[in-house]
Amino acid sequence: MSDNAFGNFQENELRTGIFRSADVTVWAASTAYVVGDKVVPLTGTPDGNVYLCIAAGTSDSAEPTWATAFGSTTSETGASTVQWVTCQIGTLKTPLQMALFDDSETITSILDGLGTEVTGTSYARVSVDPDDAVWTADAVDGTTANASDIVFPTAGSNDWTTARAVVLLNPNDEVVFAGQLNSDRVIGDAETFKINAGDLVINID
């Protein structure tokens, strides 16, 4: 595998882990699975593993006995041709919120955990949780963009403080992404700040 191909793989996995819908399902009987599907066991105590389909087919009517050692293979019973390889749970998928930060710090400082969030009447963060309806997937690299409009609340009676950057935060208020607006913005009384679908592009490299 070339460095570029491996880099693309890493970028896609990271992008999927942060932004896309959870693609791990609970194993089900008599269900068609294709190579690349991921499941967790239907019964028993969760073992911290995810099972990746490496041979397609329809699952058996009885749940297999999972081979729990990392990298081991589980073959379905009966006439089923489905096979699974044991993987471990990876990137934690967390809720995400979009915020506006003011003009007091640079993007570099914001990424370092500094910066001040915009304030003003009716200002609030917007939820942009990991979901295929919210974030797009590029077929080649780790690029993602907002799949739908991101709309902030309508400003109240007073102007908000000057916005310079859009910032993506996890539940611990840690910065996941920060990007500078094309120009500083003052969101005035009764104005609504919106990022149109596709205008916010995040490239993981």
N, C-alpha and C positions, 0 to 999 in steps of 0.2 A: 504494500500500500504506500503510495507516495505521501510526502509530507502534506501536500495540498489536500489530498483526499482525506487524510486523517484529520486535518484541520477542519475541513467541511463537516466531517462526522461529529467532531467535538462541538462545533458551533451549533449544528442542528440539535444535538442532544441537549445542550444547555438552553437553547431557545425553547425547545419543547418543554423542558423541565420548569422554566420560569413562566412562560406565557400561554402555552396551549392547554386545551382541555386534558384532564386526566385520561390516559388511554389504557389504564389497567382495569380489567374487569374481574369479576368473580367467576371461576370456572363453572361451566354449566354442562349438564348432560345433553347428549344428542344435538350438539351445536356445531355448526361449521366454523372451523378456524383456518386462517391463512398464515403463512410464514410472516413473522413479525408481530403477531398478536401477543399480548401479555396478560397473564392471569395470576390471581392469588387463589389458594385453595378454598373450596366451598366449606369444608368441615375442618375441625381440629383447631389447635391454638396457632395464631399467626406466628410464622417462623422467621419473619424479616426478609423472606425471599420473594422474588417475582419470577414467574416461569415464562420463558420466551419460546414461542412456537417455532420449531425448525423444520417440521414436516407437516404439511397441511392435511386436512381431512375433516371428518365429523367425529366428535368425541363420543366415547362409549357411554352406555347408560349408567355405568358405575364409575365413580371418581377413582382415579388411579392412586396408588400409593406413591407419594411424591418422594423423589430422591433429593434430599435436602442439602447435600454437600455442594458447595459452589462449583459450577462447571459440569456437574453430573447430568445425566440424561434420564428422563422419565418417558416411557412408552405407554400409551394407552392400552387397555386390555381389549379383549374381544376382537372384532374385525376392524377396529379403528386403526388408522394409519398415523394418527397425530402423535408427534413427539415434542417434548419440551426440554429445554436446557435451563438449569438453575442459575439465576442471576440474583444480584442483591439490589435492594431498594436504593435508589440514588438521590438525585436532587430533590430537596423538600419543596413542595409546591405550596406557596403561601398566598394569602390575600394581598392584593396590591391596591394602592391608592395614588391618584395623580394629584399633585399639589402645584401651586405657583409660588415661586420664590422671588423676592424683591431684588433691587439693584445694589444691595449693600455688599455682595460678594461676587467673585468670579465663579465660573463653572468648576474650575479646579478646586477652589475652596469648598464649594458645595459638595463635590464628590468626596472631599476629605471630612465631611460631616459638619461643616460650618454653614453659614447662610441663615437667612431669616425668611420665614414664610410670609406671604402676603397677608395683610389684615384688611378688614373693612366689613361694613354691614352686609350680612347674608353670605359672606365668603365661607366656603366649605370645600373640603377635598372631594374628589370624585372616585368612586370605586371602579377599578378596571381589572377585575380579577382574571386569573388565567382561564381562558375559554376560547374555543375556536370561533365563536361569534364575535369576540372582542379583538383578537389578534390574528393576523394572517401568518401563513407559513410560506417561505420561499423554498423552491425546490432545490436550490443549489447551495446556499450558504445559511448562515445564522441570522439573516435579516428578518425582522418582523415589523409590521406596521399596524396602526389601529384600523380594525375592520369596519368600525362604525364611528359616528361622530362622538367626540368626548365633549360634553357640555357641562360647564360650571354653572352654579346658581346665578340668577340675575342679581346684579349688584343692587344694594339698597340705597338709602337716601344719601349716603356719602361715598365719594370715590374710594376705591381700594388703593392701597399703596402700589407703587409702580412695579409691574411684573417684568422680570427679565428672563426667567427660566421656567421650564416645566420640569418637575422632579417626580420620579416614581419611587414610592416608599413602601417598605414592608411593614408588618405590624409592630416591629421594634423601632420604627422611624429610621431605619437604616436606608441609605440611598442605594437604589438598584440602578437608576439611570438618571442623568441630568442633561438637559439640552437647552441651549440658548435660543430664545425667540429671535425672529428675523430683526425685530426692533423692540425696544422697551415699550410696554403698554400700560396705560392707565385705564382701568375699567371703571367707567363712570356710572352715575346714577341711572338705573333701569337698563344698563347694558349687559349683554350676556357674552361671555367669552367662550368660544367654541373652537375646537380643533377638528377640522373636517376629516372624514374618513380617508386614510391613506397619507395624511400630511405629516404624521409623526412616525418617522422611520428610525428603528433602532437596529444597529448593526453590531452583532456580537463577534468580535475578532480578537 
